[in-house]
Amino acid sequence: MVTDADAGQFAVPYLGIGTVIDDRELAAVREVLSSGLPLSQGVWRERFEERFAEHIGVRHAVSVTSGTVALELVIRLLDLGPGDEVITTPQTYQATIQPLLDTGAVVRFADVRADTANIDPDRVAALITPRTKAIMLVHYGGLPADMDAIMRMADEHGIVVVEDAAHALGARYHGRPAGGLGHIGCFSFHSSKNISTLGEGGMITLDRDDWARRLRLVRGNQADLLLTAAGTAFGDSTSPPPGALFPGDAYTHECFGVRRAGTNATLSEAAAAVGLVQLDKLPGLTARRRAVAARLTAELAEFEEVRVQPVPAGVAHAYHLFTCYVDPARIDRDELVRCLAAEGVQTFLRYFPLHLLPEWRARGHRLGECPVAERQWFAEHLNLPCHPGLSDEQVELLTTALGCALRKVIRR
Ligand SMILES: Cc1ncc(COP(=O)(O)O)c(C=O)c1O
């Protein structure tokens, strides 16, 4: 299988630098560096979080250093442990559920829909028990999952829904942005994603004030309860506990609160400043992704042996990935991948079904548990290059190569 490192040898690379950097990002970094202001925990992070929350339509956006860290902090926030169950999709990047490995919670994989590759609400319904605490889903490739059905079930059973929206910045579901549809959203600003904060970064979006407060404390390695110089406390309680050991004007670092394990996952000021610029560019970047996807869809319409991920009415796809499925009776998918590579087109298959990874098999998961995801991965599924870094010439080359490769491999 080809890797990122091989991209240079392809006329049409799969990812390139997915986010198109120009003078505006360079100016933003220059402004931060020449401002004389601290390079951490300052105004740019504050502005980026405010703008992001506004964009998603939630009360809080908490920036962190990656999408993986966003998911890790959220899983920690939910206090999952032995006896708890989490329902998730097998068709996502491993980071969506990786931190659950250490919690002792039981993970149940709900198979995906054959058309969209998003988690199937009927499969979710069949897996809900009184122990189900959370549903962790992904908007696969940037196509929102069936959130109305999922949220109805979640509300009925008191289950928290976490959206892994790493692919879905720019996607909308009946007028609302992905990442603001469930209880918590997690975004990635890795260099391959729909916007980037200097290569790495992430964001957690949510409405609940108490959760946002806790996430901010943990993200900044702060104590649960801090006393201010004036002796007033903020934290879980609003005044120092009885019998406080220190007067308010002493150094009072976390003497009273229950301390939780924290970490430092602070997004730097330069990264946040670039995030602000990229957020401004998002409509243009998304439009370009959609235009490339439209060209690919038009090219594939000629071939009844290939179907593309459909976009239901009322839904706007963010096209982090362009996904199609071949008819395995007519096309050997692996031969198509090799043929495209020979034509200069780099492709990827995203993702290997999670329940078949060794860490999940070691916990009792097995082949046959999610037949749709398995069938797609092993014989049908293909992701084609679709990003704003592609020039018009590259898009032309891509569609021509796709047509040529398909004509070669289809069994008549
Ligand atoms: C679906 C999904 N979730 C989470 C992540 C993790 O994001 P990051 O690379 O920022 O840690 C990724 C990144 O590839 C992803 O694709």
The ligand as an SDF file (V2000), in Angstrom:
LIG
                    3D

 16 16  0  0  0  0  0  0  0  0999 V2000
  -11.7320   10.4760   12.3430 C   0  0  0  0  0  0  0  0  0  0  0  0
  -10.5080   11.0070   13.0300 C   0  0  0  0  0  0  0  0  0  0  0  0
  -10.5490   11.1900   14.3580 N   0  0  0  0  0  0  0  0  0  0  0  0
   -9.4860   11.6700   15.0280 C   0  0  0  0  0  0  0  0  0  0  0  0
   -8.3200   11.9750   14.3860 C   0  0  0  0  0  0  0  0  0  0  0  0
   -7.1400   12.4230   15.1750 C   0  0  0  0  0  0  0  0  0  0  0  0
   -6.7700   13.7340   14.8880 O   0  0  0  0  0  0  0  0  0  0  0  0
   -5.2670   14.2240   15.0600 P   0  0  0  0  0  0  0  0  0  0  0  0
   -4.4750   13.7230   13.9050 O   0  0  0  0  0  0  0  0  0  0  0  0
   -5.4020   15.7170   15.0630 O   0  0  0  0  0  0  0  0  0  0  0  0
   -4.7780   13.7080   16.3550 O   0  0  0  0  0  0  0  0  0  0  0  0
   -8.2230   11.8130   13.0020 C   0  0  0  0  0  0  0  0  0  0  0  0
   -6.9730   12.1480   12.3030 C   0  0  0  0  0  0  0  0  0  0  0  0
   -6.5870   11.6430   11.3080 O   0  0  0  0  0  0  0  0  0  0  0  0
   -9.3550   11.3050   12.2980 C   0  0  0  0  0  0  0  0  0  0  0  0
   -9.3080   11.1140   10.9800 O   0  0  0  0  0  0  0  0  0  0  0  0
  1  2  1  0
  2  3  1  0
  2 15  2  0
  3  4  2  0
  4  5  1  0
  5  6  1  0
  5 12  2  0
  6  7  1  0
  7  8  1  0
  8  9  2  0
  8 10  1  0
  8 11  1  0
 12 13  1  0
 12 15  1  0
 13 14  2  0
 15 16  1  0
M  END
$$$$
